[in-house]
Amino acid sequence: MNRAIVIGTGFGGLATAIRLRAKGYQVTVLEKCGDAGGRARQFVRDGFRFDAGPTVMTAPYLFDELFATVGREAQDYFQMLPVDPFYRVFFDDGDRFDYVGDQERLIEQIRARNPADVDGYLKMYDHAKRIFDVGYLQLADAPFETVRDMLKVVPDMLRLENYRTVWGLVSKYIQDPKIRQVFSFHPLLVGGNPFTITSIYMLIHALERKWGVHFVKGGTAALVQALIRLLNELEVTVHLNTPVERIAVRDGRVIGVDTPNGHFPADLVVSNGDPGYTYLHLIEPRWLKKHTPARVHRKKQSMSLFVLYFGTSGEYPQLPHHGIVLGPRYRELLDDIFHKQRLADDFSLYLHAPKRTDGDYYPAGKDGFYVLSPVPNNHSGVNWQQEGERYAEKILAHLEQRLMPGLRARLETSFFVTPDYFEQELWSLQGAAFGIEPLFQQSAYFRYHNRSEDVDGLYFVGANTHPGAGVPGVLNSAKLLDHLIAAPRQPAPVPV
């Protein structure tokens, strides 16, 4: 009784495979795509390589912990590079703000805009740290399986004013509208609207200030390959091009999975895929009592993303590694994306330029980027087959005008992914880029549980589960399975 299957090679799945192997399970990992990484995979086009997804690395200690579970040192497998500034925010009127880890540099910029906000920021940061101490340090890797688990944290949430939104809490302390935007955009990194998401997500600001923002030398794909290398050393088999067609259940308990390549028997299964998709498409309906199709469809999915990847001749050294390029509207644009489900004429962008931190990422005289635009998920009905090229050209023109002169003449390659990619390639319901939206009523106990309530032996990790999206979130979702999955009675020896 020590056979475990992990579905998916996102960070949650890879971390889970390592932790299960550390417990003594015989682990097999199944991946539907031809390469590993899930959202963190790599694209290669015309001699350029691009990290497909997460590029902001925070809380690097989680990788140190993960490698230590099997007696390894993370630094023997990959290198984390600090990013400075964390982000440069470009305002629509040409103004800019460097969000950095150094408090004095932050204070100087705040004072230059509104001296009264210096004291306000310090109070806001103190509040964010208190939220972090509870919301992250105490709860990020703790299971929420019962209503009682949730009720125990309600007094702390009230005391910390988590009934406020992120925007509401920032606005309590900060007067200047631009500084409010700088310290409220973080929920967008996990698929949340700062005007509706609970202020518990202010913990992201404290987390970044505590551990910094990093980038993996060689890109996120280098981190994926480091995890795959470790799994190989641990004698874990990773099967690519092996989509799971059905999770096999007998008498209410998993007995394995069926794939085009055959049946894989298992005593437990951990899915790194979208739990909603899993319940709708991979499990026979007769086994579902709680997660019926009607209940799954009632979940509100997060926004999606339009991501444009491009390589250039010549370099743009004036750009930061992480740029937040704000448009003329803030609240109104987010209302279009999250509530009206409308593809707006304007946009705000995140521009990723890895060569600023990792000088070897591209050859001399070449540069590469990706730029993402938050857009409605596929519930909007937008036809991306028709809109994609137009939208990409609009973004390139915008970047050329504001930040990257001569961009389109320098392009050597460009391509994009739309919400259709998230829905069809990654099996994310409605093409949501971050799983279900992190509203209060879909957080903690109200998210998909890490242990299935319908099928014994079935578990979930990843953005849809507690604690949520983002690399620290999915790594903690794997970590908390240690509380739920006991070691097997006959553990398989772990190679040293």
KOLDREN-977783 format. One record per residue (C-alpha): chain; residue number from 1; x, y, z. Coordinates in Angstrom, 3 decimals. Example, Ala and Ser with C-alpha at 12.3 -4.5 7.8 and 13.67 -1.06 7.14 Angstrom:
BEGIN
chaine | num | xx | yy | zz
A | 1 | 12.300 | -4.500 | 7.800
A | 2 | 13.670 | -1.060 | 7.140
This chain:
BEGIN
chaine | num | xx | yy | zz
A | 1 | 0.000 | 0.000 | 0.000
A | 2 | 2.681 | 2.493 | -0.975
A | 3 | 1.933 | 3.340 | -4.619
A | 4 | 1.189 | 7.012 | -5.320
A | 5 | 0.339 | 8.752 | -8.562
A | 6 | 0.704 | 12.489 | -9.068
A | 7 | -1.212 | 14.052 | -11.957
A | 8 | 0.530 | 17.086 | -13.438
A | 9 | 4.029 | 18.562 | -13.340
A | 10 | 3.317 | 22.074 | -12.146
A | 11 | 5.229 | 23.210 | -9.083
A | 12 | 2.522 | 21.751 | -6.853
A | 13 | 2.731 | 18.347 | -8.497
A | 14 | 6.518 | 18.186 | -8.571
A | 15 | 6.777 | 19.285 | -4.931
A | 16 | 4.168 | 16.714 | -3.923
A | 17 | 6.021 | 13.931 | -5.721
A | 18 | 9.197 | 14.791 | -3.802
A | 19 | 7.393 | 14.942 | -0.452
A | 20 | 5.588 | 11.636 | -1.051
A | 21 | 8.866 | 10.007 | -2.017
A | 22 | 10.412 | 11.347 | 1.192
A | 23 | 7.641 | 9.553 | 3.105
A | 24 | 8.526 | 6.282 | 1.408
A | 25 | 5.921 | 6.080 | -1.351
A | 26 | 6.679 | 4.666 | -4.770
A | 27 | 5.695 | 7.628 | -6.914
A | 28 | 4.740 | 7.937 | -10.571
A | 29 | 4.085 | 11.326 | -12.158
A | 30 | 1.828 | 11.662 | -15.204
A | 31 | 1.859 | 14.749 | -17.444
A | 32 | -0.477 | 15.316 | -20.391
A | 33 | 1.881 | 17.668 | -22.235
A | 34 | 5.125 | 16.833 | -23.993
A | 35 | 7.170 | 18.856 | -21.525
A | 36 | 7.149 | 19.337 | -17.772
A | 37 | 6.206 | 22.423 | -15.783
A | 38 | 2.507 | 23.047 | -16.378
A | 39 | 2.099 | 26.820 | -16.214
A | 40 | 5.861 | 26.979 | -15.571
A | 41 | 6.846 | 25.248 | -18.813
A | 42 | 9.170 | 26.819 | -21.369
A | 43 | 8.499 | 27.856 | -24.969
A | 44 | 11.279 | 27.897 | -27.578
A | 45 | 10.792 | 29.869 | -30.807
A | 46 | 13.328 | 30.933 | -33.455
A | 47 | 16.274 | 30.539 | -31.108
A | 48 | 14.599 | 32.402 | -28.229
A | 49 | 13.386 | 30.734 | -25.049
A | 50 | 10.595 | 32.066 | -22.897
A | 51 | 9.322 | 31.078 | -19.472
A | 52 | 5.649 | 30.492 | -20.076
A | 53 | 4.313 | 31.430 | -16.678
A | 54 | 5.464 | 32.319 | -13.162
A | 55 | 8.538 | 34.522 | -13.131
A | 56 | 8.267 | 36.177 | -9.697
A | 57 | 9.947 | 33.968 | -7.094
A | 58 | 9.294 | 34.779 | -3.447
A | 59 | 9.738 | 32.769 | -0.223
A | 60 | 12.729 | 30.786 | -1.574
A | 61 | 12.989 | 28.999 | 1.778
A | 62 | 10.139 | 26.761 | 0.582
A | 63 | 12.461 | 25.231 | -2.014
A | 64 | 15.177 | 24.867 | 0.622
A | 65 | 12.700 | 22.954 | 2.806
A | 66 | 11.565 | 20.823 | -0.116
A | 67 | 15.063 | 19.662 | -1.060
A | 68 | 15.926 | 19.120 | 2.613
A | 69 | 13.090 | 16.570 | 2.951
A | 70 | 15.229 | 14.181 | 0.898
A | 71 | 18.583 | 15.256 | 2.269
A | 72 | 19.585 | 17.599 | -0.541
A | 73 | 20.746 | 21.213 | -0.703
A | 74 | 18.716 | 23.375 | -3.068
A | 75 | 21.728 | 25.479 | -4.061
A | 76 | 23.348 | 22.376 | -5.544
A | 77 | 20.543 | 22.281 | -8.131
A | 78 | 19.742 | 25.900 | -9.043
A | 79 | 20.621 | 29.496 | -8.202
A | 80 | 18.250 | 32.246 | -7.072
A | 81 | 19.136 | 35.796 | -8.138
A | 82 | 17.748 | 38.853 | -6.287
A | 83 | 15.689 | 41.282 | -8.375
A | 84 | 15.987 | 45.044 | -7.849
A | 85 | 13.688 | 46.844 | -8.057
A | 86 | 11.024 | 44.298 | -7.213
A | 87 | 8.782 | 46.088 | -9.710
A | 88 | 8.892 | 49.423 | -11.507
A | 89 | 5.422 | 50.888 | -11.845
A | 90 | 4.939 | 53.030 | -14.949
A | 91 | 1.975 | 55.380 | -14.659
A | 92 | -0.004 | 56.499 | -17.680
A | 93 | 1.176 | 60.125 | -17.324
A | 94 | 4.875 | 59.184 | -17.540
A | 95 | 5.503 | 59.097 | -13.787
A | 96 | 7.138 | 56.002 | -12.294
A | 97 | 7.692 | 54.388 | -8.903
A | 98 | 10.274 | 51.760 | -7.947
A | 99 | 8.797 | 49.268 | -5.510
A | 100 | 11.888 | 47.945 | -3.705
A | 101 | 12.792 | 46.007 | -0.595
A | 102 | 14.876 | 48.783 | 0.940
A | 103 | 12.597 | 50.796 | 3.206
A | 104 | 14.556 | 54.048 | 2.947
A | 105 | 14.297 | 54.045 | -0.847
A | 106 | 10.579 | 53.399 | -0.539
A | 107 | 10.126 | 56.199 | 1.981
A | 108 | 12.050 | 58.691 | -0.168
A | 109 | 9.711 | 58.093 | -3.101
A | 110 | 6.610 | 58.296 | -0.941
A | 111 | 7.808 | 61.510 | 0.711
A | 112 | 8.426 | 63.101 | -2.688
A | 113 | 4.778 | 62.547 | -3.595
A | 114 | 2.978 | 63.110 | -0.321
A | 115 | 4.905 | 63.528 | 2.956
A | 116 | 1.788 | 62.689 | 4.966
A | 117 | 1.806 | 59.191 | 3.448
A | 118 | 5.173 | 58.282 | 4.987
A | 119 | 3.625 | 57.671 | 8.393
A | 120 | 0.645 | 56.066 | 6.688
A | 121 | 2.864 | 53.622 | 4.832
A | 122 | 4.725 | 52.621 | 7.982
A | 123 | 1.415 | 51.922 | 9.711
A | 124 | 0.138 | 50.020 | 6.669
A | 125 | 3.311 | 47.919 | 6.538
A | 126 | 2.990 | 47.124 | 10.243
A | 127 | -0.604 | 46.058 | 9.648
A | 128 | 0.455 | 43.908 | 6.683
A | 129 | 3.097 | 42.196 | 8.852
A | 130 | 0.487 | 41.376 | 11.478
A | 131 | -1.734 | 39.879 | 8.780
A | 132 | 1.277 | 37.927 | 7.485
A | 133 | 2.054 | 36.555 | 10.953
A | 134 | -1.397 | 34.977 | 11.111
A | 135 | -2.494 | 34.499 | 7.503
A | 136 | 0.798 | 33.102 | 6.252
A | 137 | 3.003 | 31.874 | 9.094
A | 138 | 0.149 | 30.139 | 10.931
A | 139 | -2.334 | 29.201 | 8.199
A | 140 | -0.610 | 28.819 | 4.811
A | 141 | 0.286 | 25.150 | 5.335
A | 142 | -2.576 | 24.242 | 7.693
A | 143 | -5.493 | 22.201 | 6.283
A | 144 | -9.012 | 23.642 | 6.375
A | 145 | -11.208 | 20.551 | 6.346
A | 146 | -14.045 | 21.496 | 8.700
A | 147 | -16.167 | 24.538 | 9.459
A | 148 | -14.570 | 24.515 | 12.900
A | 149 | -11.160 | 25.055 | 11.294
A | 150 | -12.573 | 28.179 | 9.681
A | 151 | -14.374 | 29.453 | 12.762
A | 152 | -11.153 | 29.304 | 14.780
A | 153 | -9.562 | 31.991 | 12.589
A | 154 | -12.560 | 34.347 | 12.387
A | 155 | -11.619 | 36.338 | 15.544
A | 156 | -8.143 | 36.993 | 14.127
A | 157 | -9.628 | 38.006 | 10.780
A | 158 | -11.936 | 40.498 | 12.456
A | 159 | -9.145 | 41.878 | 14.621
A | 160 | -6.951 | 42.314 | 11.537
A | 161 | -9.791 | 44.017 | 9.616
A | 162 | -9.914 | 41.337 | 6.942
A | 163 | -13.504 | 42.342 | 6.315
A | 164 | -11.975 | 45.245 | 4.391
A | 165 | -10.784 | 44.788 | 0.815
A | 166 | -7.134 | 45.218 | -0.114
A | 167 | -7.981 | 48.581 | -1.681
A | 168 | -9.958 | 49.539 | 1.395
A | 169 | -7.114 | 48.751 | 3.788
A | 170 | -4.507 | 50.522 | 1.647
A | 171 | -6.798 | 53.544 | 1.371
A | 172 | -7.186 | 53.640 | 5.158
A | 173 | -3.488 | 54.498 | 5.440
A | 174 | -2.515 | 56.058 | 2.084
A | 175 | -3.925 | 59.268 | 0.568
A | 176 | -2.073 | 59.611 | -2.741
A | 177 | -3.959 | 57.771 | -5.522
A | 178 | -0.779 | 56.626 | -7.280
A | 179 | 0.751 | 55.211 | -4.111
A | 180 | -2.540 | 53.438 | -3.449
A | 181 | -2.166 | 51.700 | -6.811
A | 182 | 1.456 | 50.708 | -6.069
A | 183 | 0.488 | 48.927 | -2.868
A | 184 | -2.788 | 47.399 | -4.022
A | 185 | -1.956 | 45.631 | -7.317
A | 186 | -0.579 | 42.481 | -5.652
A | 187 | -3.871 | 40.522 | -5.643
A | 188 | -3.714 | 40.522 | -9.437
A | 189 | -0.673 | 38.235 | -9.126
A | 190 | -2.963 | 35.544 | -7.688
A | 191 | -6.049 | 36.273 | -9.803
A | 192 | -7.853 | 38.618 | -7.405
A | 193 | -9.428 | 42.049 | -7.787
A | 194 | -8.010 | 44.432 | -5.128
A | 195 | -11.402 | 46.135 | -4.922
A | 196 | -13.202 | 42.935 | -3.884
A | 197 | -10.573 | 40.578 | -2.438
A | 198 | -10.186 | 40.350 | 1.353
A | 199 | -7.318 | 42.328 | 2.867
A | 200 | -5.764 | 39.097 | 4.150
A | 201 | -3.913 | 39.188 | 0.833
A | 202 | -1.964 | 42.205 | 2.089
A | 203 | 0.298 | 39.476 | 3.435
A | 204 | 1.879 | 39.349 | -0.054
A | 205 | 3.431 | 42.766 | 0.539
A | 206 | 4.892 | 41.647 | 3.867
A | 207 | 6.093 | 38.377 | 2.325
A | 208 | 7.981 | 40.205 | -0.428
A | 209 | 9.500 | 42.664 | 2.036
A | 210 | 10.633 | 39.761 | 4.278
A | 211 | 12.219 | 37.432 | 1.704
A | 212 | 12.611 | 39.623 | -1.353
A | 213 | 11.785 | 38.961 | -5.011
A | 214 | 14.023 | 36.588 | -6.945
A | 215 | 14.557 | 35.067 | -10.362
A | 216 | 16.094 | 31.674 | -11.077
A | 217 | 19.281 | 31.834 | -13.128
A | 218 | 18.425 | 30.237 | -16.444
A | 219 | 14.740 | 31.016 | -15.968
A | 220 | 11.844 | 29.279 | -14.317
A | 221 | 12.414 | 26.332 | -16.639
A | 222 | 15.790 | 25.781 | -14.941
A | 223 | 13.924 | 25.327 | -11.669
A | 224 | 11.541 | 22.831 | -13.267
A | 225 | 14.499 | 20.880 | -14.630
A | 226 | 16.166 | 20.930 | -11.206
A | 227 | 13.050 | 19.344 | -9.705
A | 228 | 12.908 | 16.762 | -12.509
A | 229 | 16.589 | 15.952 | -11.920
A | 230 | 15.887 | 15.417 | -8.232
A | 231 | 12.931 | 13.156 | -9.019
A | 232 | 15.154 | 11.074 | -11.301
A | 233 | 17.656 | 10.693 | -8.460
A | 234 | 14.802 | 9.604 | -6.193
A | 235 | 13.750 | 6.937 | -8.733
A | 236 | 10.446 | 8.654 | -9.482
A | 237 | 9.223 | 8.016 | -13.016
A | 238 | 7.779 | 10.975 | -14.933
A | 239 | 5.645 | 10.060 | -17.942
A | 240 | 5.115 | 12.874 | -20.477
A | 241 | 2.403 | 12.818 | -23.156
A | 242 | 0.268 | 10.774 | -20.766
A | 243 | -3.059 | 12.489 | -20.114
A | 244 | -5.283 | 10.956 | -17.466
A | 245 | -8.611 | 9.973 | -19.000
A | 246 | -10.233 | 8.659 | -15.827
A | 247 | -9.480 | 8.274 | -12.153
A | 248 | -10.486 | 4.689 | -11.425
A | 249 | -12.629 | 4.249 | -8.293
A | 250 | -13.871 | 1.096 | -6.596
A | 251 | -16.209 | 1.175 | -3.587
A | 252 | -15.604 | 4.895 | -3.191
A | 253 | -11.797 | 4.677 | -3.177
A | 254 | -9.190 | 5.335 | -5.856
A | 255 | -7.494 | 2.281 | -7.316
A | 256 | -5.476 | 4.029 | -10.021
A | 257 | -5.860 | 6.028 | -13.216
A | 258 | -6.562 | 5.175 | -16.838
A | 259 | -4.555 | 6.773 | -19.654
A | 260 | -4.131 | 6.173 | -23.411
A | 261 | -0.931 | 4.374 | -22.414
A | 262 | -2.720 | 1.987 | -20.083
A | 263 | -3.856 | 1.651 | -16.473
A | 264 | -1.620 | 2.802 | -13.602
A | 265 | -2.609 | 1.225 | -10.274
A | 266 | -2.314 | 3.359 | -7.147
A | 267 | -3.195 | 3.445 | -3.470
A | 268 | -3.531 | 7.211 | -3.539
A | 269 | -3.750 | 9.861 | -6.252
A | 270 | -2.808 | 13.539 | -5.995
A | 271 | -4.066 | 15.836 | -8.735
A | 272 | -2.211 | 19.046 | -9.540
A | 273 | -4.914 | 19.782 | -12.091
A | 274 | -8.017 | 21.925 | -11.759
A | 275 | -10.240 | 20.129 | -9.198
A | 276 | -13.325 | 21.399 | -11.015
A | 277 | -12.166 | 19.789 | -14.250
A | 278 | -11.203 | 16.657 | -12.344
A | 279 | -14.658 | 16.283 | -10.790
A | 280 | -16.449 | 17.068 | -14.047
A | 281 | -14.406 | 14.975 | -16.460
A | 282 | -12.175 | 12.426 | -14.707
A | 283 | -14.480 | 10.833 | -12.110
A | 284 | -17.686 | 8.922 | -12.747
A | 285 | -20.649 | 11.025 | -11.513
A | 286 | -21.970 | 8.200 | -9.311
A | 287 | -19.093 | 8.778 | -6.871
A | 288 | -19.770 | 12.499 | -6.460
A | 289 | -21.935 | 13.670 | -3.579
A | 290 | -20.521 | 17.124 | -2.815
A | 291 | -18.805 | 18.178 | -6.011
A | 292 | -21.648 | 17.600 | -8.387
A | 293 | -21.585 | 19.397 | -11.758
A | 294 | -24.063 | 21.987 | -10.483
A | 295 | -21.839 | 22.874 | -7.510
A | 296 | -18.684 | 22.961 | -9.592
A | 297 | -20.304 | 25.341 | -12.068
A | 298 | -21.353 | 27.667 | -9.235
A | 299 | -17.710 | 28.411 | -8.444
A | 300 | -16.568 | 31.819 | -9.685
A | 301 | -13.441 | 31.465 | -11.775
A | 302 | -10.595 | 33.975 | -11.723
A | 303 | -9.686 | 36.272 | -14.556
A | 304 | -7.547 | 35.027 | -17.420
A | 305 | -4.482 | 36.347 | -19.230
A | 306 | -3.374 | 37.297 | -22.704
A | 307 | 0.392 | 36.681 | -22.817
A | 308 | 2.572 | 37.906 | -25.678
A | 309 | 6.121 | 36.540 | -26.021
A | 310 | 8.641 | 38.294 | -28.263
A | 311 | 12.343 | 38.394 | -29.056
A | 312 | 14.259 | 41.316 | -30.507
A | 313 | 17.503 | 42.230 | -32.204
A | 314 | 19.166 | 44.823 | -30.036
A | 315 | 18.572 | 45.224 | -26.323
A | 316 | 16.463 | 47.429 | -24.049
A | 317 | 18.719 | 47.799 | -20.997
A | 318 | 16.700 | 50.741 | -19.662
A | 319 | 13.817 | 48.458 | -18.736
A | 320 | 13.537 | 46.805 | -15.301
A | 321 | 13.133 | 43.069 | -14.852
A | 322 | 9.523 | 43.455 | -13.705
A | 323 | 7.518 | 46.360 | -15.087
A | 324 | 3.911 | 47.213 | -14.227
A | 325 | 2.642 | 49.381 | -17.089
A | 326 | -0.571 | 50.999 | -15.893
A | 327 | -3.217 | 52.303 | -18.236
A | 328 | -5.454 | 55.361 | -17.807
A | 329 | -8.057 | 53.468 | -15.745
A | 330 | -7.645 | 51.299 | -12.657
A | 331 | -10.896 | 50.463 | -10.855
A | 332 | -12.936 | 50.801 | -14.042
A | 333 | -10.658 | 48.465 | -16.019
A | 334 | -10.799 | 45.829 | -13.292
A | 335 | -14.573 | 46.170 | -13.234
A | 336 | -14.626 | 45.418 | -16.970
A | 337 | -12.433 | 42.343 | -16.480
A | 338 | -13.963 | 40.831 | -13.341
A | 339 | -17.598 | 41.933 | -13.361
A | 340 | -18.696 | 43.062 | -16.812
A | 341 | -16.653 | 40.307 | -18.506
A | 342 | -15.782 | 42.747 | -21.275
A | 343 | -12.581 | 43.041 | -23.289
A | 344 | -11.764 | 46.719 | -22.828
A | 345 | -10.056 | 48.996 | -25.339
A | 346 | -7.384 | 49.937 | -22.783
A | 347 | -5.225 | 47.685 | -20.629
A | 348 | -2.622 | 47.487 | -17.889
A | 349 | 0.369 | 45.244 | -18.482
A | 350 | 3.082 | 43.275 | -16.711
A | 351 | 6.350 | 43.309 | -18.696
A | 352 | 8.962 | 40.652 | -17.927
A | 353 | 12.559 | 41.303 | -19.047
A | 354 | 14.731 | 38.493 | -17.604
A | 355 | 18.019 | 39.687 | -19.109
A | 356 | 18.033 | 42.590 | -16.656
A | 357 | 18.779 | 40.142 | -13.806
A | 358 | 20.265 | 37.176 | -15.672
A | 359 | 22.663 | 38.693 | -18.201
A | 360 | 23.310 | 35.318 | -19.828
A | 361 | 19.659 | 34.579 | -20.499
A | 362 | 19.951 | 35.770 | -24.123
A | 363 | 23.072 | 36.184 | -26.301
A | 364 | 24.700 | 39.580 | -26.696
A | 365 | 22.710 | 41.753 | -29.061
A | 366 | 19.468 | 39.858 | -28.430
A | 367 | 16.686 | 40.455 | -25.945
A | 368 | 13.475 | 38.677 | -25.049
A | 369 | 10.342 | 39.539 | -23.133
A | 370 | 6.879 | 38.524 | -22.264
A | 371 | 4.053 | 40.887 | -21.578
A | 372 | 0.774 | 39.838 | -20.042
A | 373 | -2.528 | 41.609 | -19.961
A | 374 | -5.284 | 40.603 | -17.508
A | 375 | -8.419 | 39.828 | -19.520
A | 376 | -11.808 | 38.233 | -18.794
A | 377 | -11.953 | 34.450 | -18.693
A | 378 | -13.826 | 32.530 | -21.377
A | 379 | -17.149 | 33.022 | -19.645
A | 380 | -17.023 | 36.368 | -21.485
A | 381 | -17.539 | 34.733 | -24.866
A | 382 | -14.649 | 36.657 | -26.470
A | 383 | -13.616 | 34.991 | -29.735
A | 384 | -9.842 | 34.917 | -29.405
A | 385 | -9.403 | 33.404 | -32.859
A | 386 | -10.614 | 36.742 | -34.177
A | 387 | -9.295 | 39.056 | -31.446
A | 388 | -5.845 | 37.617 | -30.755
A | 389 | -3.780 | 39.160 | -33.567
A | 390 | -5.467 | 42.550 | -33.188
A | 391 | -4.884 | 42.571 | -29.439
A | 392 | -1.218 | 41.557 | -29.831
A | 393 | -0.577 | 44.328 | -32.332
A | 394 | -2.246 | 46.839 | -30.047
A | 395 | 0.021 | 45.845 | -27.141
A | 396 | 3.171 | 46.035 | -29.290
A | 397 | 2.202 | 49.502 | -30.510
A | 398 | 1.557 | 50.604 | -26.934
A | 399 | 4.925 | 49.327 | -25.697
A | 400 | 6.707 | 50.900 | -28.651
A | 401 | 5.153 | 54.279 | -27.940
A | 402 | 5.715 | 54.259 | -24.172
A | 403 | 8.819 | 52.213 | -23.371
A | 404 | 10.455 | 50.428 | -26.311
A | 405 | 11.220 | 52.692 | -29.291
A | 406 | 11.533 | 50.893 | -32.631
A | 407 | 10.147 | 47.684 | -31.156
A | 408 | 8.202 | 46.344 | -34.117
A | 409 | 11.089 | 46.885 | -36.520
A | 410 | 13.353 | 44.885 | -34.206
A | 411 | 11.058 | 41.888 | -33.726
A | 412 | 12.621 | 38.551 | -34.608
A | 413 | 9.851 | 36.387 | -33.200
A | 414 | 6.514 | 36.843 | -31.485
A | 415 | 3.569 | 34.677 | -30.517
A | 416 | 0.870 | 34.699 | -27.872
A | 417 | -1.432 | 32.605 | -25.740
A | 418 | -5.025 | 33.488 | -24.841
A | 419 | -7.619 | 32.167 | -22.371
A | 420 | -8.142 | 29.363 | -24.894
A | 421 | -4.659 | 28.068 | -24.021
A | 422 | -5.503 | 27.868 | -20.331
A | 423 | -8.787 | 26.099 | -21.052
A | 424 | -7.744 | 23.716 | -23.831
A | 425 | -4.066 | 23.047 | -23.094
A | 426 | -4.026 | 23.280 | -19.295
A | 427 | -7.608 | 22.062 | -18.672
A | 428 | -8.514 | 25.080 | -16.557
A | 429 | -12.252 | 25.712 | -16.405
A | 430 | -13.354 | 28.765 | -18.411
A | 431 | -9.726 | 29.424 | -19.241
A | 432 | -9.114 | 30.908 | -15.791
A | 433 | -5.410 | 31.613 | -15.294
A | 434 | -5.409 | 31.286 | -11.493
A | 435 | -8.153 | 28.774 | -10.712
A | 436 | -11.157 | 29.945 | -8.768
A | 437 | -11.229 | 33.632 | -7.819
A | 438 | -9.798 | 34.204 | -4.311
A | 439 | -12.913 | 35.829 | -2.872
A | 440 | -13.546 | 35.404 | 0.852
A | 441 | -16.332 | 32.924 | 0.101
A | 442 | -13.813 | 30.898 | -1.933
A | 443 | -10.878 | 31.038 | 0.499
A | 444 | -9.543 | 28.621 | 3.141
A | 445 | -12.345 | 26.162 | 4.043
A | 446 | -14.386 | 27.440 | 1.089
A | 447 | -11.738 | 26.558 | -1.517
A | 448 | -11.468 | 23.081 | -2.969
A | 449 | -10.237 | 20.913 | -0.112
A | 450 | -6.810 | 19.333 | -0.355
A | 451 | -8.397 | 15.992 | 0.553
A | 452 | -11.407 | 15.023 | -1.565
A | 453 | -14.657 | 14.728 | 0.347
A | 454 | -16.099 | 12.467 | -2.373
A | 455 | -13.421 | 9.887 | -3.109
A | 456 | -11.120 | 8.286 | -0.535
A | 457 | -7.461 | 8.385 | -1.444
A | 458 | -7.841 | 11.386 | -3.757
A | 459 | -5.994 | 14.628 | -2.935
A | 460 | -5.449 | 17.982 | -4.615
A | 461 | -2.643 | 20.525 | -4.744
A | 462 | -2.224 | 23.728 | -6.697
A | 463 | -3.799 | 27.133 | -7.179
A | 464 | -7.401 | 25.996 | -6.680
A | 465 | -6.739 | 24.569 | -3.223
A | 466 | -5.778 | 26.177 | 0.066
A | 467 | -3.830 | 28.428 | 0.400
A | 468 | -4.221 | 29.565 | -3.224
A | 469 | -2.370 | 30.699 | -6.332
A | 470 | 1.202 | 31.904 | -6.667
A | 471 | 4.381 | 29.851 | -6.253
A | 472 | 4.397 | 30.069 | -2.415
A | 473 | 0.728 | 29.070 | -2.419
A | 474 | 1.131 | 25.947 | -4.519
A | 475 | 4.291 | 24.889 | -2.651
A | 476 | 2.431 | 25.256 | 0.636
A | 477 | -0.474 | 23.228 | -0.745
A | 478 | 1.994 | 20.373 | -1.251
A | 479 | 3.524 | 20.937 | 2.175
A | 480 | 0.190 | 20.717 | 3.992
A | 481 | -0.433 | 17.258 | 2.528
A | 482 | 2.128 | 16.106 | 5.097
A | 483 | -0.658 | 16.679 | 7.650
A | 484 | -3.154 | 14.621 | 5.629
A | 485 | -1.184 | 11.709 | 4.181
A | 486 | 0.507 | 9.303 | 6.562
A | 487 | 3.667 | 7.401 | 5.687
A | 488 | 3.026 | 3.962 | 4.175
A | 489 | 3.293 | 0.866 | 6.346
A | 490 | 6.013 | -0.524 | 4.118
A | 491 | 7.987 | 2.517 | 2.908
A | 492 | 10.233 | 2.209 | -0.123
A | 493 | 13.832 | 3.222 | 0.712
A | 494 | 14.760 | 6.735 | -0.426
A | 495 | 18.046 | 6.942 | -2.372
A | 496 | 20.656 | 9.103 | -0.659
